[in-house]
Amino acid sequence: MSIGTGVVLFVIGAILTFAVNVEVEWVNLDLVGYILMGAGVVVFLLGLVLLARRRRADTVTRTTVDPTAGERTTRQATTSNDPASEL
């Protein structure tokens, strides 16, 4: 969702900066557009970082020795934080 929000902020900022030619006394629309484009880039990059962190997987391997049989048993468990893998 934050990736889409970043794109929307960037597009609105670009429209204000490059497409709207209205002079308003109390606000500079070009500056507001540049600020929105900068905020859009920051939100987009944060969304990418959070998306990359969420898709991390942890693997745990345990080796034990069965005291009665004297056998080695190895168990491997993988946990994933990816919501798509739960489907």
N, C-alpha and C positions, 0 to 999 in steps of 0.2 A: 504494500500500500504506500510506503514512503517513496518508492521509486516513481510511482505514478504522480504523487504529490509534487515531487521534485520537477518532473517534466511539466506539469501544469503551471507551477510557479515560473519556470523558465519561459514557457510560451507566453504567459500573461505579461511578463517583464519585457520580452522581445516585442510584443504588440505595442505596449506603452512606449517603448523607446523608439522603434523604427516605423510604426504605422500610424500612430496618432500624432497629428500636427495641430494640437490645440494649446493655446497659451493660457495658462491660469496664473493669476497673480500670486496666490498664496502657496503654491506647490510647483516644483519642477518635475514634470512627468517623466522626463528623460532620466533624471536621477532615481526616481522611484522604480522605473523600469530596470535600470542597472542593478539596483539593490535586490529586486525580485529575481533577476536572472542569477545573481550571485547566491542568493538563498536557495534557489532551485538546484544549482550545482552542488551545494553543500548537502542538501537533503537527499539528493540522488546518490551521492557518494556514500553517505551514511547508510542508506538503504542497501547498497551493494555490500558494504562491510558486514552489516547485520545479517544479510542473507547468507554470506559465506560462513559466518560463525555458526549459524543455525544448522548447517549441513555437515557438521563434524561428527565422526564416528569414533567410538572408543572400543578397543579390543583388549580383552583380559585373558591371559593364558595361565592356567594353574596346573601344576604337576604334583600329584600326591602318590604316596606309596601305601597300598593296602596292607595293613599289618597282618591280617590272617593269611592271605594268599601270597604276599610278597610281590605283587604286581605293581607296576607303575601305571597310573591313570592320568591322562592329560585331558583337561577340559578347556574348551575355548568358547568364550562368550563375546558377542559383538553387540554393542548398543549403539543406536543411531538416534540422533536428534532431528532427523529429517521427517517432517509430517507426511511427505508423499510415500515413504516406505511403509507406513502403517496401513495404507489402503489395500 
